[in-house]
Amino acid sequence: MNRRKFLKAGILTIISGLLVTWIVPSFKQTIYKIIATDCAKIKVNRDHIDRFIQEAYQDKFWDRFNTQKKLIIVFFTYLSFTKSFMPYYNKYIMYRGQITGQFLLSTDFFINRMSVNETVEYIQFYNPYKQPCYNPFSNLFYPETA
C-alpha cells in the first residue's frame, strides 16, 4: 500500500466515523422512543419518561446493558425492517420488554388497575431493594370477585 491509498483510507475512515456519530441516535434517545412507542395507548406525560431515564441513570440501571446490548437495542429500534433476516431479534424483544416493564413498574399504572383512561403518573424508579413491601399485583389492588 502506498502513501496515497493509506491517506485516502484514513480520511474515509475518519469521515465515516464522524457520520456514524452524528447520524446514529444516542442510547438515551432510543430508550425514549421505545417507551413512547410502547406506551402510546396509555396517557403518559413525556416529562415522566425523561424523569425515569434520568433516575435510571442515577440508579445505574443502564449499566446492566453492556455496549453490545446497547448496539442491538439501537440497531433494531431504528432499523426494524431487518427483523426478518437478522439474528438477535428475540434478544431485542426481551431487552425492550425489560425497559418498558421497568418504566411501568415505576409508575402507578398497575396500582390504578391498568386503566388506560387515567393519566399515568411517575412515582419513582422501581427498585425492589430500596422499596420494601411493594407489590403492584397485590390482592389489595385486585380483589377477587367470586
Short mmCIF file of the C-alpha atoms (twelve columns), coordinates in Angstrom:
data_MODEL
# 
_entry.id   MODEL 
# 
loop_
_atom_site.group_PDB 
_atom_site.id 
_atom_site.type_symbol 
_atom_site.label_atom_id 
_atom_site.label_alt_id 
_atom_site.label_comp_id 
_atom_site.label_asym_id 
_atom_site.label_seq_id 
_atom_site.Cartn_x 
_atom_site.Cartn_y 
_atom_site.Cartn_z 
_atom_site.pdbx_PDB_model_num 
ATOM 1   C CA . MET A 1   0.000   0.000   0.000  1 
ATOM 2   C CA . ASN A 2   1.431   3.312   -0.990 1 
ATOM 3   C CA . ARG A 3   1.082   6.581   0.856  1 
ATOM 4   C CA . ARG A 4   -1.826  7.975   -1.212 1 
ATOM 5   C CA . LYS A 5   -4.001  4.925   -0.689 1 
ATOM 6   C CA . PHE A 6   -3.201  4.977   3.023  1 
ATOM 7   C CA . LEU A 7   -4.214  8.649   3.336  1 
ATOM 8   C CA . LYS A 8   -7.415  8.092   1.343  1 
ATOM 9   C CA . ALA A 9   -8.340  5.115   3.507  1 
ATOM 10  C CA . GLY A 10  -7.604  7.094   6.672  1 
ATOM 11  C CA . ILE A 11  -9.686  10.065  5.560  1 
ATOM 12  C CA . LEU A 12  -12.598 7.801   4.575  1 
ATOM 13  C CA . THR A 13  -12.412 6.062   7.943  1 
ATOM 14  C CA . ILE A 14  -12.487 9.365   9.827  1 
ATOM 15  C CA . ILE A 15  -15.365 10.728  7.733  1 
ATOM 16  C CA . SER A 16  -17.405 7.538   8.135  1 
ATOM 17  C CA . GLY A 17  -16.774 7.553   11.890 1 
ATOM 18  C CA . LEU A 18  -17.981 11.150  12.165 1 
ATOM 19  C CA . LEU A 19  -21.066 10.399  10.069 1 
ATOM 20  C CA . VAL A 20  -21.962 7.423   12.244 1 
ATOM 21  C CA . THR A 21  -21.516 9.573   15.351 1 
ATOM 22  C CA . TRP A 22  -23.831 12.290  14.014 1 
ATOM 23  C CA . ILE A 23  -26.435 10.098  12.327 1 
ATOM 24  C CA . VAL A 24  -26.896 7.233   14.796 1 
ATOM 25  C CA . PRO A 25  -29.045 8.378   17.719 1 
ATOM 26  C CA . SER A 26  -27.867 8.030   21.278 1 
ATOM 27  C CA . PHE A 27  -28.962 5.275   23.640 1 
ATOM 28  C CA . LYS A 28  -30.955 7.801   25.668 1 
ATOM 29  C CA . GLN A 29  -32.947 8.873   22.593 1 
ATOM 30  C CA . THR A 30  -33.542 5.230   21.750 1 
ATOM 31  C CA . ILE A 31  -34.880 4.478   25.236 1 
ATOM 32  C CA . TYR A 32  -37.197 7.485   24.987 1 
ATOM 33  C CA . LYS A 33  -38.517 6.253   21.630 1 
ATOM 34  C CA . ILE A 34  -39.056 2.700   22.926 1 
ATOM 35  C CA . ILE A 35  -41.069 3.857   25.945 1 
ATOM 36  C CA . ALA A 36  -43.057 6.425   23.961 1 
ATOM 37  C CA . THR A 37  -43.921 3.824   21.310 1 
ATOM 38  C CA . ASP A 38  -44.812 1.028   23.723 1 
ATOM 39  C CA . CYS A 39  -46.881 3.330   25.948 1 
ATOM 40  C CA . ALA A 40  -48.665 5.114   23.104 1 
ATOM 41  C CA . LYS A 41  -52.086 3.734   24.070 1 
ATOM 42  C CA . ILE A 42  -51.919 4.949   27.651 1 
ATOM 43  C CA . LYS A 43  -51.773 8.563   28.767 1 
ATOM 44  C CA . VAL A 44  -48.159 9.239   29.754 1 
ATOM 45  C CA . ASN A 45  -46.648 12.660  30.229 1 
ATOM 46  C CA . ARG A 46  -43.397 12.989  28.278 1 
ATOM 47  C CA . ASP A 47  -41.706 14.628  31.262 1 
ATOM 48  C CA . HIS A 48  -42.272 11.426  33.231 1 
ATOM 49  C CA . ILE A 49  -40.322 9.460   30.628 1 
ATOM 50  C CA . ASP A 50  -37.432 11.924  30.893 1 
ATOM 51  C CA . ARG A 51  -37.501 11.698  34.679 1 
ATOM 52  C CA . PHE A 52  -37.498 7.880   34.520 1 
ATOM 53  C CA . ILE A 53  -34.481 7.864   32.199 1 
ATOM 54  C CA . GLN A 54  -32.621 10.315  34.428 1 
ATOM 55  C CA . GLU A 55  -33.347 8.368   37.622 1 
ATOM 56  C CA . ALA A 56  -32.399 5.113   35.894 1 
ATOM 57  C CA . TYR A 57  -29.003 6.642   35.086 1 
ATOM 58  C CA . GLN A 58  -28.631 7.717   38.718 1 
ATOM 59  C CA . ASP A 59  -29.550 4.218   39.914 1 
ATOM 60  C CA . LYS A 60  -27.149 2.697   37.323 1 
ATOM 61  C CA . PHE A 61  -29.934 0.651   35.732 1 
ATOM 62  C CA . TRP A 62  -28.468 1.139   32.264 1 
ATOM 63  C CA . ASP A 63  -25.174 -0.432  33.354 1 
ATOM 64  C CA . ARG A 64  -26.789 -3.858  33.079 1 
ATOM 65  C CA . PHE A 65  -26.816 -3.318  29.305 1 
ATOM 66  C CA . ASN A 66  -23.261 -3.602  28.025 1 
ATOM 67  C CA . THR A 67  -22.138 -1.992  24.763 1 
ATOM 68  C CA . GLN A 68  -23.184 -4.942  22.626 1 
ATOM 69  C CA . LYS A 69  -26.695 -4.945  24.088 1 
ATOM 70  C CA . LYS A 70  -26.986 -1.182  23.636 1 
ATOM 71  C CA . LEU A 71  -25.965 -1.501  19.983 1 
ATOM 72  C CA . ILE A 72  -28.554 -4.249  19.446 1 
ATOM 73  C CA . ILE A 73  -31.238 -2.067  21.023 1 
ATOM 74  C CA . VAL A 74  -30.342 0.996   18.934 1 
ATOM 75  C CA . PHE A 75  -29.973 -1.019  15.718 1 
ATOM 76  C CA . PHE A 76  -33.289 -2.841  15.929 1 
ATOM 77  C CA . THR A 77  -35.212 0.203   17.186 1 
ATOM 78  C CA . TYR A 78  -34.355 2.290   14.146 1 
ATOM 79  C CA . LEU A 79  -33.940 -0.485  11.558 1 
ATOM 80  C CA . SER A 80  -36.911 -2.673  12.380 1 
ATOM 81  C CA . PHE A 81  -37.392 -3.766  8.755  1 
ATOM 82  C CA . THR A 82  -34.370 -6.053  9.181  1 
ATOM 83  C CA . LYS A 83  -36.060 -8.189  11.842 1 
ATOM 84  C CA . SER A 84  -36.959 -10.974 9.448  1 
ATOM 85  C CA . PHE A 85  -33.407 -11.865 8.490  1 
ATOM 86  C CA . MET A 86  -31.132 -10.539 11.240 1 
ATOM 87  C CA . PRO A 87  -30.034 -12.532 14.281 1 
ATOM 88  C CA . TYR A 88  -30.616 -11.396 17.884 1 
ATOM 89  C CA . TYR A 89  -34.113 -10.032 17.200 1 
ATOM 90  C CA . ASN A 90  -35.530 -12.153 20.023 1 
ATOM 91  C CA . LYS A 91  -32.963 -10.691 22.415 1 
ATOM 92  C CA . TYR A 92  -34.014 -7.209  21.307 1 
ATOM 93  C CA . ILE A 93  -37.635 -8.004  22.136 1 
ATOM 94  C CA . MET A 94  -36.517 -9.224  25.576 1 
ATOM 95  C CA . TYR A 95  -34.461 -6.064  26.262 1 
ATOM 96  C CA . ARG A 96  -37.298 -3.860  25.051 1 
ATOM 97  C CA . GLY A 97  -39.713 -5.647  27.377 1 
ATOM 98  C CA . GLN A 98  -37.346 -5.159  30.317 1 
ATOM 99  C CA . ILE A 99  -37.114 -1.422  29.644 1 
ATOM 100 C CA . THR A 100 -40.851 -0.903  29.204 1 
ATOM 101 C CA . GLY A 101 -41.674 -3.132  32.183 1 
ATOM 102 C CA . GLN A 102 -39.283 -1.225  34.415 1 
ATOM 103 C CA . PHE A 103 -40.920 2.032   33.368 1 
ATOM 104 C CA . LEU A 104 -44.438 0.732   34.026 1 
ATOM 105 C CA . LEU A 105 -43.420 -0.617  37.436 1 
ATOM 106 C CA . SER A 106 -42.081 2.855   38.238 1 
ATOM 107 C CA . THR A 107 -45.491 4.407   37.582 1 
ATOM 108 C CA . ASP A 108 -48.926 3.997   39.142 1 
ATOM 109 C CA . PHE A 109 -50.218 2.074   36.119 1 
ATOM 110 C CA . PHE A 110 -50.665 -1.218  37.974 1 
ATOM 111 C CA . ILE A 111 -51.906 0.447   41.152 1 
ATOM 112 C CA . ASN A 112 -54.700 2.018   39.089 1 
ATOM 113 C CA . ARG A 113 -55.642 -1.464  37.840 1 
ATOM 114 C CA . MET A 114 -54.129 -0.913  34.395 1 
ATOM 115 C CA . SER A 115 -56.733 1.645   33.439 1 
ATOM 116 C CA . VAL A 116 -55.937 3.247   30.090 1 
ATOM 117 C CA . ASN A 117 -58.453 6.040   30.748 1 
ATOM 118 C CA . GLU A 118 -56.486 7.561   33.629 1 
ATOM 119 C CA . THR A 119 -53.293 9.527   33.234 1 
ATOM 120 C CA . VAL A 120 -50.274 7.506   34.329 1 
ATOM 121 C CA . GLU A 121 -48.155 9.277   36.934 1 
ATOM 122 C CA . TYR A 122 -44.488 8.519   37.518 1 
ATOM 123 C CA . ILE A 123 -43.835 7.684   41.183 1 
ATOM 124 C CA . GLN A 124 -40.138 6.856   41.457 1 
ATOM 125 C CA . PHE A 125 -37.656 4.481   39.892 1 
ATOM 126 C CA . TYR A 126 -38.682 0.943   40.793 1 
ATOM 127 C CA . ASN A 127 -36.008 -0.858  42.774 1 
ATOM 128 C CA . PRO A 128 -37.266 -3.706  44.980 1 
ATOM 129 C CA . TYR A 129 -34.205 -3.409  47.227 1 
ATOM 130 C CA . LYS A 130 -35.000 0.216   48.050 1 
ATOM 131 C CA . GLN A 131 -38.801 -0.156  48.192 1 
ATOM 132 C CA . PRO A 132 -39.692 -2.939  50.611 1 
ATOM 133 C CA . CYS A 133 -43.177 -4.436  50.607 1 
ATOM 134 C CA . TYR A 134 -44.220 -3.030  47.245 1 
ATOM 135 C CA . ASN A 135 -46.284 -5.446  45.193 1 
ATOM 136 C CA . PRO A 136 -48.318 -3.814  42.416 1 
ATOM 137 C CA . PHE A 137 -50.147 -7.112  41.776 1 
ATOM 138 C CA . SER A 138 -51.336 -7.487  45.359 1 
ATOM 139 C CA . ASN A 139 -54.859 -8.605  46.161 1 
ATOM 140 C CA . LEU A 140 -55.348 -5.181  47.747 1 
ATOM 141 C CA . PHE A 141 -55.408 -3.697  44.268 1 
ATOM 142 C CA . TYR A 142 -57.055 -6.671  42.548 1 
ATOM 143 C CA . PRO A 143 -59.579 -8.254  44.921 1 
ATOM 144 C CA . GLU A 144 -61.309 -11.439 43.831 1 
ATOM 145 C CA . THR A 145 -64.854 -11.087 42.622 1 
ATOM 146 C CA . ALA A 146 -66.284 -14.503 43.381 1 
# 
